[in-house]
C-alpha cells in the first residue's frame, strides 16, 4: 500500500488578487480563510482533493499515514502551496502570527467534510 501524504511546494509569494487569478477555477469557487495564531482545524477529511495557497503566515499540517496510522507533519509558509489528496485524514494549526490562505477544492465545488477522531499518542 502506498502512503498518501500532502505535497508542500514552495512558490513565489502572491498577492490575494494574483493568487485568485492563478488558482480560481473556470467554474466554481475558492475560499479565503484567515486564522488567528494557534487556530486548530481538527482531524477531518474531504471528499475531493484540495489545494491550500498560503498567502501570509504559517500553517502546520498533520496527516495520518494510511498503512501504519503514524502521524506525518510539515509546515507550510508564506508562498507555499499544499496539495491535499481526497480522503486524506489531516488537521492544521495556524502559526504564531496566524495565517491567511486560499482553499481551492478540486473542480471548484465545495468538498464534503468528514470529522475524524485520531489517537496520536
PADREN-653571 format. One record per atom (N, C-alpha, C): residue number from 1; atom name; x, y, z; residue in three letters; chain. Coordinates in steps of 0.02 Angstrom, whole numbers, padded with zeros to 5 digits. Example, Ala and Ser with C-alpha at 12.3 -4.5 7.8 and 13.67 -1.06 7.14 Angstrom:
2
[1; 'N'; [00660; -00284; 00390]; 'ALA'; 'A'] [1; 'CA'; [00615; -00225; 00390]; 'ALA'; 'A'] [1; 'C'; [00660; -00165; 00390]; 'ALA'; 'A'] [2; 'N'; [00642; -00112; 00354]; 'SER'; 'A'] [2; 'CA'; [00684; -00053; 00357]; 'SER'; 'A'] [2; 'C'; [00645; 00002; 00394]; 'SER'; 'A'] 
***
This chain:
121
[1; 'N'; [00042; -00059; 00000]; 'UNK'; 'A'] [1; 'CA'; [00000; 00000; 00000]; 'UNK'; 'A'] [1; 'C'; [00044; 00062; 00000]; 'UNK'; 'A'] [2; 'N'; [00030; 00109; -00043]; 'UNK'; 'A'] [2; 'CA'; [00070; 00170; -00048]; 'UNK'; 'A'] [2; 'C'; [00045; 00222; 00002]; 'UNK'; 'A'] [3; 'N'; [00091; 00257; 00034]; 'UNK'; 'A'] [3; 'CA'; [00072; 00310; 00080]; 'UNK'; 'A'] [3; 'C'; [00046; 00370; 00042]; 'UNK'; 'A'] [4; 'N'; [-00012; 00394; 00063]; 'UNK'; 'A'] [4; 'CA'; [-00039; 00455; 00034]; 'UNK'; 'A'] [4; 'C'; [-00024; 00511; 00083]; 'UNK'; 'A'] [5; 'N'; [00007; 00563; 00058]; 'UNK'; 'A'] [5; 'CA'; [00027; 00619; 00100]; 'UNK'; 'A'] [5; 'C'; [00017; 00684; 00061]; 'UNK'; 'A'] [6; 'N'; [00010; 00740; 00097]; 'UNK'; 'A'] [6; 'CA'; [00006; 00803; 00061]; 'UNK'; 'A'] [6; 'C'; [00074; 00820; 00030]; 'UNK'; 'A'] [7; 'N'; [00071; 00859; -00021]; 'UNK'; 'A'] [7; 'CA'; [00132; 00884; -00053]; 'UNK'; 'A'] [7; 'C'; [00136; 00958; -00039]; 'UNK'; 'A'] [8; 'N'; [00193; 00981; -00013]; 'UNK'; 'A'] [8; 'CA'; [00202; 01053; 00001]; 'UNK'; 'A'] [8; 'C'; [00254; 01079; -00046]; 'UNK'; 'A'] [9; 'N'; [00234; 01128; -00086]; 'UNK'; 'A'] [9; 'CA'; [00277; 01156; -00138]; 'UNK'; 'A'] [9; 'C'; [00290; 01230; -00125]; 'UNK'; 'A'] [10; 'N'; [00352; 01251; -00128]; 'UNK'; 'A'] [10; 'CA'; [00369; 01322; -00119]; 'UNK'; 'A'] [10; 'C'; [00361; 01357; -00186]; 'UNK'; 'A'] [11; 'N'; [00326; 01413; -00184]; 'UNK'; 'A'] [11; 'CA'; [00313; 01452; -00244]; 'UNK'; 'A'] [11; 'C'; [00324; 01526; -00228]; 'UNK'; 'A'] [12; 'N'; [00326; 01568; -00278]; 'UNK'; 'A'] [12; 'CA'; [00332; 01640; -00265]; 'UNK'; 'A'] [12; 'C'; [00272; 01664; -00224]; 'UNK'; 'A'] [13; 'N'; [00284; 01712; -00180]; 'UNK'; 'A'] [13; 'CA'; [00231; 01742; -00140]; 'UNK'; 'A'] [13; 'C'; [00185; 01782; -00186]; 'UNK'; 'A'] [14; 'N'; [00120; 01770; -00179]; 'UNK'; 'A'] [14; 'CA'; [00071; 01804; -00221]; 'UNK'; 'A'] [14; 'C'; [00026; 01850; -00180]; 'UNK'; 'A'] [15; 'N'; [00004; 01904; -00209]; 'UNK'; 'A'] [15; 'CA'; [-00049; 01944; -00177]; 'UNK'; 'A'] [15; 'C'; [-00113; 01904; -00182]; 'UNK'; 'A'] [16; 'N'; [-00162; 01922; -00143]; 'UNK'; 'A'] [16; 'CA'; [-00226; 01886; -00146]; 'UNK'; 'A'] [16; 'C'; [-00256; 01890; -00216]; 'UNK'; 'A'] [17; 'N'; [-00251; 01948; -00248]; 'UNK'; 'A'] [17; 'CA'; [-00279; 01956; -00315]; 'UNK'; 'A'] [17; 'C'; [-00243; 01910; -00364]; 'UNK'; 'A'] [18; 'N'; [-00176; 01909; -00361]; 'UNK'; 'A'] [18; 'CA'; [-00138; 01866; -00407]; 'UNK'; 'A'] [18; 'C'; [-00152; 01792; -00393]; 'UNK'; 'A'] [19; 'N'; [-00160; 01774; -00329]; 'UNK'; 'A'] [19; 'CA'; [-00174; 01704; -00312]; 'UNK'; 'A'] [19; 'C'; [-00243; 01683; -00338]; 'UNK'; 'A'] [20; 'N'; [-00292; 01727; -00332]; 'UNK'; 'A'] [20; 'CA'; [-00359; 01711; -00357]; 'UNK'; 'A'] [20; 'C'; [-00357; 01704; -00433]; 'UNK'; 'A'] [21; 'N'; [-00322; 01750; -00467]; 'UNK'; 'A'] [21; 'CA'; [-00317; 01745; -00540]; 'UNK'; 'A'] [21; 'C'; [-00283; 01680; -00561]; 'UNK'; 'A'] [22; 'N'; [-00233; 01658; -00522]; 'UNK'; 'A'] [22; 'CA'; [-00196; 01598; -00540]; 'UNK'; 'A'] [22; 'C'; [-00234; 01534; -00525]; 'UNK'; 'A'] [23; 'N'; [-00270; 01532; -00469]; 'UNK'; 'A'] [23; 'CA'; [-00298; 01469; -00445]; 'UNK'; 'A'] [23; 'C'; [-00374; 01463; -00451]; 'UNK'; 'A'] [24; 'N'; [-00409; 01517; -00467]; 'UNK'; 'A'] [24; 'CA'; [-00482; 01513; -00473]; 'UNK'; 'A'] [24; 'C'; [-00501; 01465; -00529]; 'UNK'; 'A'] [25; 'N'; [-00551; 01423; -00518]; 'UNK'; 'A'] [25; 'CA'; [-00573; 01378; -00571]; 'UNK'; 'A'] [25; 'C'; [-00613; 01415; -00624]; 'UNK'; 'A'] [26; 'N'; [-00618; 01385; -00683]; 'UNK'; 'A'] [26; 'CA'; [-00658; 01414; -00736]; 'UNK'; 'A'] [26; 'C'; [-00731; 01420; -00714]; 'UNK'; 'A'] [27; 'N'; [-00755; 01370; -00677]; 'UNK'; 'A'] [27; 'CA'; [-00822; 01370; -00649]; 'UNK'; 'A'] [27; 'C'; [-00817; 01346; -00577]; 'UNK'; 'A'] [28; 'N'; [-00850; 01380; -00531]; 'UNK'; 'A'] [28; 'CA'; [-00850; 01360; -00461]; 'UNK'; 'A'] [28; 'C'; [-00815; 01412; -00419]; 'UNK'; 'A'] [29; 'N'; [-00794; 01392; -00360]; 'UNK'; 'A'] [29; 'CA'; [-00768; 01441; -00313]; 'UNK'; 'A'] [29; 'C'; [-00708; 01417; -00274]; 'UNK'; 'A'] [30; 'N'; [-00678; 01464; -00238]; 'UNK'; 'A'] [30; 'CA'; [-00625; 01451; -00190]; 'UNK'; 'A'] [30; 'C'; [-00642; 01490; -00127]; 'UNK'; 'A'] [31; 'N'; [-00610; 01473; -00072]; 'UNK'; 'A'] [31; 'CA'; [-00624; 01505; -00008]; 'UNK'; 'A'] [31; 'C'; [-00563; 01542; 00017]; 'UNK'; 'A'] [32; 'N'; [-00573; 01603; 00044]; 'UNK'; 'A'] [32; 'CA'; [-00520; 01640; 00077]; 'UNK'; 'A'] [32; 'C'; [-00529; 01630; 00151]; 'UNK'; 'A'] [33; 'N'; [-00477; 01605; 00185]; 'UNK'; 'A'] [33; 'CA'; [-00481; 01589; 00256]; 'UNK'; 'A'] [33; 'C'; [-00429; 01628; 00294]; 'UNK'; 'A'] [34; 'N'; [-00447; 01656; 00352]; 'UNK'; 'A'] [34; 'CA'; [-00399; 01686; 00397]; 'UNK'; 'A'] [34; 'C'; [-00405; 01651; 00464]; 'UNK'; 'A'] [35; 'N'; [-00348; 01634; 00493]; 'UNK'; 'A'] [35; 'CA'; [-00347; 01601; 00558]; 'UNK'; 'A'] [35; 'C'; [-00302; 01640; 00606]; 'UNK'; 'A'] [36; 'N'; [-00326; 01648; 00668]; 'UNK'; 'A'] [36; 'CA'; [-00284; 01679; 00720]; 'UNK'; 'A'] [36; 'C'; [-00230; 01629; 00741]; 'UNK'; 'A'] [37; 'N'; [-00179; 01654; 00775]; 'UNK'; 'A'] [37; 'CA'; [-00124; 01612; 00798]; 'UNK'; 'A'] [37; 'C'; [-00151; 01553; 00838]; 'UNK'; 'A'] [38; 'N'; [-00128; 01493; 00821]; 'UNK'; 'A'] [38; 'CA'; [-00146; 01434; 00857]; 'UNK'; 'A'] [38; 'C'; [-00214; 01403; 00839]; 'UNK'; 'A'] [39; 'N'; [-00250; 01433; 00793]; 'UNK'; 'A'] [39; 'CA'; [-00316; 01406; 00773]; 'UNK'; 'A'] [39; 'C'; [-00307; 01335; 00746]; 'UNK'; 'A'] [40; 'N'; [-00346; 01289; 00773]; 'UNK'; 'A'] [40; 'CA'; [-00342; 01218; 00754]; 'UNK'; 'A'] [40; 'C'; [-00403; 01200; 00712]; 'UNK'; 'A'] [41; 'N'; [-00391; 01170; 00655]; 'UNK'; 'A'] [41; 'CA'; [-00443; 01137; 00616]; 'UNK'; 'A'] [41; 'C'; [-00429; 01063; 00628]; 'UNK'; 'A'] [42; 'N'; [-00467; 01033; 00674]; 'UNK'; 'A'] [42; 'CA'; [-00451; 00966; 00698]; 'UNK'; 'A'] [42; 'C'; [-00460; 00913; 00644]; 'UNK'; 'A'] [43; 'N'; [-00445; 00852; 00660]; 'UNK'; 'A'] [43; 'CA'; [-00441; 00797; 00613]; 'UNK'; 'A'] [43; 'C'; [-00505; 00791; 00571]; 'UNK'; 'A'] [44; 'N'; [-00495; 00788; 00506]; 'UNK'; 'A'] [44; 'CA'; [-00551; 00783; 00458]; 'UNK'; 'A'] [44; 'C'; [-00524; 00760; 00391]; 'UNK'; 'A'] [45; 'N'; [-00569; 00744; 00346]; 'UNK'; 'A'] [45; 'CA'; [-00550; 00728; 00277]; 'UNK'; 'A'] [45; 'C'; [-00601; 00760; 00231]; 'UNK'; 'A'] [46; 'N'; [-00585; 00763; 00166]; 'UNK'; 'A'] [46; 'CA'; [-00629; 00793; 00116]; 'UNK'; 'A'] [46; 'C'; [-00643; 00743; 00060]; 'UNK'; 'A'] [47; 'N'; [-00700; 00753; 00029]; 'UNK'; 'A'] [47; 'CA'; [-00721; 00708; -00025]; 'UNK'; 'A'] [47; 'C'; [-00683; 00720; -00090]; 'UNK'; 'A'] [48; 'N'; [-00651; 00778; -00096]; 'UNK'; 'A'] [48; 'CA'; [-00612; 00794; -00156]; 'UNK'; 'A'] [48; 'C'; [-00543; 00819; -00136]; 'UNK'; 'A'] [49; 'N'; [-00497; 00819; -00182]; 'UNK'; 'A'] [49; 'CA'; [-00431; 00848; -00169]; 'UNK'; 'A'] [49; 'C'; [-00437; 00923; -00158]; 'UNK'; 'A'] [50; 'N'; [-00394; 00950; -00117]; 'UNK'; 'A'] [50; 'CA'; [-00394; 01023; -00105]; 'UNK'; 'A'] [50; 'C'; [-00323; 01050; -00112]; 'UNK'; 'A'] [51; 'N'; [-00320; 01111; -00135]; 'UNK'; 'A'] [51; 'CA'; [-00257; 01148; -00139]; 'UNK'; 'A'] [51; 'C'; [-00263; 01206; -00089]; 'UNK'; 'A'] [52; 'N'; [-00212; 01213; -00046]; 'UNK'; 'A'] [52; 'CA'; [-00210; 01269; 00000]; 'UNK'; 'A'] [52; 'C'; [-00151; 01313; -00021]; 'UNK'; 'A'] [53; 'N'; [-00165; 01377; -00030]; 'UNK'; 'A'] [53; 'CA'; [-00113; 01425; -00050]; 'UNK'; 'A'] [53; 'C'; [-00103; 01473; 00008]; 'UNK'; 'A'] [54; 'N'; [-00045; 01470; 00040]; 'UNK'; 'A'] [54; 'CA'; [-00031; 01511; 00099]; 'UNK'; 'A'] [54; 'C'; [-00010; 01581; 00075]; 'UNK'; 'A'] [55; 'N'; [-00051; 01630; 00093]; 'UNK'; 'A'] [55; 'CA'; [-00038; 01699; 00072]; 'UNK'; 'A'] [55; 'C'; [00005; 01736; 00123]; 'UNK'; 'A'] [56; 'N'; [-00008; 01726; 00187]; 'UNK'; 'A'] [56; 'CA'; [00033; 01755; 00241]; 'UNK'; 'A'] [56; 'C'; [00034; 01708; 00300]; 'UNK'; 'A'] [57; 'N'; [00088; 01709; 00338]; 'UNK'; 'A'] [57; 'CA'; [00093; 01669; 00398]; 'UNK'; 'A'] [57; 'C'; [00117; 01598; 00385]; 'UNK'; 'A'] [58; 'N'; [00099; 01554; 00431]; 'UNK'; 'A'] [58; 'CA'; [00120; 01484; 00427]; 'UNK'; 'A'] [58; 'C'; [00063; 01439; 00448]; 'UNK'; 'A'] [59; 'N'; [00064; 01379; 00421]; 'UNK'; 'A'] [59; 'CA'; [00013; 01329; 00435]; 'UNK'; 'A'] [59; 'C'; [00047; 01262; 00445]; 'UNK'; 'A'] [60; 'N'; [00039; 01233; 00504]; 'UNK'; 'A'] [60; 'CA'; [00066; 01167; 00518]; 'UNK'; 'A'] [60; 'C'; [00013; 01116; 00497]; 'UNK'; 'A'] [61; 'N'; [00033; 01069; 00455]; 'UNK'; 'A'] [61; 'CA'; [-00013; 01018; 00429]; 'UNK'; 'A'] [61; 'C'; [00009; 00950; 00455]; 'UNK'; 'A'] [62; 'N'; [-00038; 00913; 00484]; 'UNK'; 'A'] [62; 'CA'; [-00025; 00844; 00507]; 'UNK'; 'A'] [62; 'C'; [-00072; 00798; 00469]; 'UNK'; 'A'] [63; 'N'; [-00051; 00736; 00458]; 'UNK'; 'A'] [63; 'CA'; [-00093; 00688; 00423]; 'UNK'; 'A'] [63; 'C'; [-00079; 00618; 00449]; 'UNK'; 'A'] [64; 'N'; [-00127; 00573; 00437]; 'UNK'; 'A'] [64; 'CA'; [-00121; 00503; 00458]; 'UNK'; 'A'] [64; 'C'; [-00097; 00462; 00399]; 'UNK'; 'A'] [65; 'N'; [-00041; 00425; 00410]; 'UNK'; 'A'] [65; 'CA'; [-00018; 00379; 00358]; 'UNK'; 'A'] [65; 'C'; [-00066; 00319; 00359]; 'UNK'; 'A'] [66; 'N'; [-00094; 00304; 00301]; 'UNK'; 'A'] [66; 'CA'; [-00145; 00252; 00296]; 'UNK'; 'A'] [66; 'C'; [-00123; 00183; 00317]; 'UNK'; 'A'] [67; 'N'; [-00062; 00163; 00300]; 'UNK'; 'A'] [67; 'CA'; [-00043; 00093; 00312]; 'UNK'; 'A'] [67; 'C'; [-00022; 00079; 00383]; 'UNK'; 'A'] [68; 'N'; [00003; 00129; 00420]; 'UNK'; 'A'] [68; 'CA'; [00027; 00115; 00487]; 'UNK'; 'A'] [68; 'C'; [-00003; 00160; 00540]; 'UNK'; 'A'] [69; 'N'; [-00044; 00208; 00521]; 'UNK'; 'A'] [69; 'CA'; [-00076; 00252; 00570]; 'UNK'; 'A'] [69; 'C'; [-00030; 00304; 00601]; 'UNK'; 'A'] [70; 'N'; [00033; 00306; 00579]; 'UNK'; 'A'] [70; 'CA'; [00079; 00357; 00606]; 'UNK'; 'A'] [70; 'C'; [00058; 00426; 00582]; 'UNK'; 'A'] [71; 'N'; [00080; 00476; 00619]; 'UNK'; 'A'] [71; 'CA'; [00064; 00545; 00603]; 'UNK'; 'A'] [71; 'C'; [00123; 00577; 00567]; 'UNK'; 'A'] [72; 'N'; [00110; 00608; 00510]; 'UNK'; 'A'] [72; 'CA'; [00161; 00647; 00475]; 'UNK'; 'A'] [72; 'C'; [00147; 00720; 00487]; 'UNK'; 'A'] [73; 'N'; [00199; 00761; 00486]; 'UNK'; 'A'] [73; 'CA'; [00191; 00833; 00497]; 'UNK'; 'A'] [73; 'C'; [00236; 00872; 00451]; 'UNK'; 'A'] [74; 'N'; [00212; 00930; 00431]; 'UNK'; 'A'] [74; 'CA'; [00252; 00976; 00391]; 'UNK'; 'A'] [74; 'C'; [00225; 01047; 00402]; 'UNK'; 'A'] [75; 'N'; [00266; 01096; 00387]; 'UNK'; 'A'] [75; 'CA'; [00245; 01166; 00394]; 'UNK'; 'A'] [75; 'C'; [00245; 01199; 00326]; 'UNK'; 'A'] [76; 'N'; [00191; 01234; 00312]; 'UNK'; 'A'] [76; 'CA'; [00185; 01274; 00251]; 'UNK'; 'A'] [76; 'C'; [00192; 01347; 00270]; 'UNK'; 'A'] [77; 'N'; [00234; 01382; 00234]; 'UNK'; 'A'] [77; 'CA'; [00248; 01453; 00248]; 'UNK'; 'A'] [77; 'C'; [00220; 01497; 00193]; 'UNK'; 'A'] [78; 'N'; [00224; 01562; 00204]; 'UNK'; 'A'] [78; 'CA'; [00201; 01611; 00154]; 'UNK'; 'A'] [78; 'C'; [00229; 01592; 00086]; 'UNK'; 'A'] [79; 'N'; [00185; 01587; 00036]; 'UNK'; 'A'] [79; 'CA'; [00206; 01569; -00032]; 'UNK'; 'A'] [79; 'C'; [00201; 01496; -00048]; 'UNK'; 'A'] [80; 'N'; [00193; 01454; 00004]; 'UNK'; 'A'] [80; 'CA'; [00189; 01382; -00008]; 'UNK'; 'A'] [80; 'C'; [00119; 01362; -00032]; 'UNK'; 'A'] [81; 'N'; [00118; 01307; -00068]; 'UNK'; 'A'] [81; 'CA'; [00056; 01277; -00092]; 'UNK'; 'A'] [81; 'C'; [00053; 01206; -00064]; 'UNK'; 'A'] [82; 'N'; [-00003; 01188; -00034]; 'UNK'; 'A'] [82; 'CA'; [-00013; 01122; -00005]; 'UNK'; 'A'] [82; 'C'; [-00065; 01085; -00048]; 'UNK'; 'A'] [83; 'N'; [-00046; 01027; -00072]; 'UNK'; 'A'] [83; 'CA'; [-00092; 00985; -00112]; 'UNK'; 'A'] [83; 'C'; [-00115; 00928; -00066]; 'UNK'; 'A'] [84; 'N'; [-00179; 00928; -00049]; 'UNK'; 'A'] [84; 'CA'; [-00208; 00877; -00005]; 'UNK'; 'A'] [84; 'C'; [-00249; 00828; -00046]; 'UNK'; 'A'] [85; 'N'; [-00230; 00764; -00047]; 'UNK'; 'A'] [85; 'CA'; [-00269; 00715; -00084]; 'UNK'; 'A'] [85; 'C'; [-00338; 00705; -00053]; 'UNK'; 'A'] [86; 'N'; [-00387; 00687; -00093]; 'UNK'; 'A'] [86; 'CA'; [-00453; 00672; -00068]; 'UNK'; 'A'] [86; 'C'; [-00448; 00615; -00016]; 'UNK'; 'A'] [87; 'N'; [-00490; 00619; 00035]; 'UNK'; 'A'] [87; 'CA'; [-00497; 00568; 00087]; 'UNK'; 'A'] [87; 'C'; [-00438; 00562; 00135]; 'UNK'; 'A'] [88; 'N'; [-00387; 00605; 00129]; 'UNK'; 'A'] [88; 'CA'; [-00331; 00604; 00175]; 'UNK'; 'A'] [88; 'C'; [-00354; 00633; 00242]; 'UNK'; 'A'] [89; 'N'; [-00345; 00596; 00295]; 'UNK'; 'A'] [89; 'CA'; [-00361; 00621; 00362]; 'UNK'; 'A'] [89; 'C'; [-00305; 00668; 00383]; 'UNK'; 'A'] [90; 'N'; [-00324; 00731; 00398]; 'UNK'; 'A'] [90; 'CA'; [-00273; 00781; 00413]; 'UNK'; 'A'] [90; 'C'; [-00302; 00833; 00462]; 'UNK'; 'A'] [91; 'N'; [-00258; 00876; 00486]; 'UNK'; 'A'] [91; 'CA'; [-00277; 00934; 00526]; 'UNK'; 'A'] [91; 'C'; [-00227; 00989; 00513]; 'UNK'; 'A'] [92; 'N'; [-00245; 01049; 00534]; 'UNK'; 'A'] [92; 'CA'; [-00198; 01105; 00526]; 'UNK'; 'A'] [92; 'C'; [-00201; 01150; 00587]; 'UNK'; 'A'] [93; 'N'; [-00145; 01184; 00599]; 'UNK'; 'A'] [93; 'CA'; [-00140; 01232; 00654]; 'UNK'; 'A'] [93; 'C'; [-00105; 01294; 00628]; 'UNK'; 'A'] [94; 'N'; [-00136; 01352; 00638]; 'UNK'; 'A'] [94; 'CA'; [-00106; 01415; 00616]; 'UNK'; 'A'] [94; 'C'; [-00045; 01431; 00658]; 'UNK'; 'A'] [95; 'N'; [00005; 01461; 00626]; 'UNK'; 'A'] [95; 'CA'; [00067; 01479; 00659]; 'UNK'; 'A'] [95; 'C'; [00060; 01536; 00709]; 'UNK'; 'A'] [96; 'N'; [00116; 01555; 00739]; 'UNK'; 'A'] [96; 'CA'; [00118; 01606; 00792]; 'UNK'; 'A'] [96; 'C'; [00091; 01674; 00770]; 'UNK'; 'A'] [97; 'N'; [00095; 01689; 00706]; 'UNK'; 'A'] [97; 'CA'; [00070; 01753; 00681]; 'UNK'; 'A'] [97; 'C'; [00003; 01745; 00644]; 'UNK'; 'A'] [98; 'N'; [-00028; 01687; 00651]; 'UNK'; 'A'] [98; 'CA'; [-00089; 01673; 00615]; 'UNK'; 'A'] [98; 'C'; [-00074; 01654; 00543]; 'UNK'; 'A'] [99; 'N'; [-00126; 01649; 00502]; 'UNK'; 'A'] [99; 'CA'; [-00117; 01628; 00434]; 'UNK'; 'A'] [99; 'C'; [-00176; 01650; 00392]; 'UNK'; 'A'] [100; 'N'; [-00162; 01670; 00330]; 'UNK'; 'A'] [100; 'CA'; [-00214; 01685; 00281]; 'UNK'; 'A'] [100; 'C'; [-00200; 01642; 00220]; 'UNK'; 'A'] [101; 'N'; [-00252; 01610; 00194]; 'UNK'; 'A'] [101; 'CA'; [-00241; 01564; 00139]; 'UNK'; 'A'] [101; 'C'; [-00303; 01554; 00097]; 'UNK'; 'A'] [102; 'N'; [-00293; 01528; 00038]; 'UNK'; 'A'] [102; 'CA'; [-00348; 01509; -00006]; 'UNK'; 'A'] [102; 'C'; [-00357; 01434; -00001]; 'UNK'; 'A'] [103; 'N'; [-00419; 01411; -00002]; 'UNK'; 'A'] [103; 'CA'; [-00435; 01340; -00007]; 'UNK'; 'A'] [103; 'C'; [-00468; 01331; -00075]; 'UNK'; 'A'] [104; 'N'; [-00437; 01291; -00117]; 'UNK'; 'A'] [104; 'CA'; [-00460; 01280; -00185]; 'UNK'; 'A'] [104; 'C'; [-00479; 01206; -00194]; 'UNK'; 'A'] [105; 'N'; [-00544; 01191; -00187]; 'UNK'; 'A'] [105; 'CA'; [-00564; 01121; -00195]; 'UNK'; 'A'] [105; 'C'; [-00563; 01099; -00268]; 'UNK'; 'A'] [106; 'N'; [-00549; 01037; -00279]; 'UNK'; 'A'] [106; 'CA'; [-00548; 01008; -00346]; 'UNK'; 'A'] [106; 'C'; [-00614; 01022; -00381]; 'UNK'; 'A'] [107; 'N'; [-00610; 01048; -00441]; 'UNK'; 'A'] [107; 'CA'; [-00670; 01062; -00480]; 'UNK'; 'A'] [107; 'C'; [-00708; 01123; -00459]; 'UNK'; 'A'] [108; 'N'; [-00682; 01160; -00409]; 'UNK'; 'A'] [108; 'CA'; [-00716; 01221; -00387]; 'UNK'; 'A'] [108; 'C'; [-00780; 01208; -00348]; 'UNK'; 'A'] [109; 'N'; [-00790; 01146; -00326]; 'UNK'; 'A'] [109; 'CA'; [-00851; 01127; -00290]; 'UNK'; 'A'] [109; 'C'; [-00833; 01114; -00218]; 'UNK'; 'A'] [110; 'N'; [-00872; 01143; -00172]; 'UNK'; 'A'] [110; 'CA'; [-00859; 01134; -00101]; 'UNK'; 'A'] [110; 'C'; [-00858; 01059; -00084]; 'UNK'; 'A'] [111; 'N'; [-00808; 01041; -00046]; 'UNK'; 'A'] [111; 'CA'; [-00799; 00970; -00028]; 'UNK'; 'A'] [111; 'C'; [-00844; 00952; 00031]; 'UNK'; 'A'] [112; 'N'; [-00868; 00891; 00031]; 'UNK'; 'A'] [112; 'CA'; [-00900; 00864; 00091]; 'UNK'; 'A'] [112; 'C'; [-00844; 00849; 00141]; 'UNK'; 'A'] [113; 'N'; [-00852; 00872; 00203]; 'UNK'; 'A'] [113; 'CA'; [-00801; 00863; 00254]; 'UNK'; 'A'] [113; 'C'; [-00825; 00812; 00306]; 'UNK'; 'A'] [114; 'N'; [-00781; 00765; 00323]; 'UNK'; 'A'] [114; 'CA'; [-00797; 00714; 00372]; 'UNK'; 'A'] [114; 'C'; [-00750; 00722; 00432]; 'UNK'; 'A'] [115; 'N'; [-00777; 00733; 00493]; 'UNK'; 'A'] [115; 'CA'; [-00733; 00737; 00552]; 'UNK'; 'A'] [115; 'C'; [-00708; 00667; 00570]; 'UNK'; 'A'] [116; 'N'; [-00648; 00665; 00601]; 'UNK'; 'A'] [116; 'CA'; [-00618; 00602; 00623]; 'UNK'; 'A'] [116; 'C'; [-00590; 00611; 00693]; 'UNK'; 'A'] [117; 'N'; [-00589; 00557; 00731]; 'UNK'; 'A'] [117; 'CA'; [-00555; 00556; 00796]; 'UNK'; 'A'] [117; 'C'; [-00491; 00517; 00785]; 'UNK'; 'A'] [118; 'N'; [-00435; 00549; 00802]; 'UNK'; 'A'] [118; 'CA'; [-00369; 00518; 00792]; 'UNK'; 'A'] [118; 'C'; [-00333; 00515; 00858]; 'UNK'; 'A'] [119; 'N'; [-00312; 00455; 00877]; 'UNK'; 'A'] [119; 'CA'; [-00272; 00445; 00937]; 'UNK'; 'A'] [119; 'C'; [-00199; 00451; 00917]; 'UNK'; 'A'] [120; 'N'; [-00169; 00507; 00933]; 'UNK'; 'A'] [120; 'CA'; [-00100; 00520; 00910]; 'UNK'; 'A'] [120; 'C'; [-00050; 00520; 00967]; 'UNK'; 'A'] [121; 'N'; [-00062; 00478; 01017]; 'UNK'; 'A'] [121; 'CA'; [-00015; 00473; 01074]; 'UNK'; 'A'] [121; 'C'; [00045; 00433; 01055]; 'UNK'; 'A'] 
***
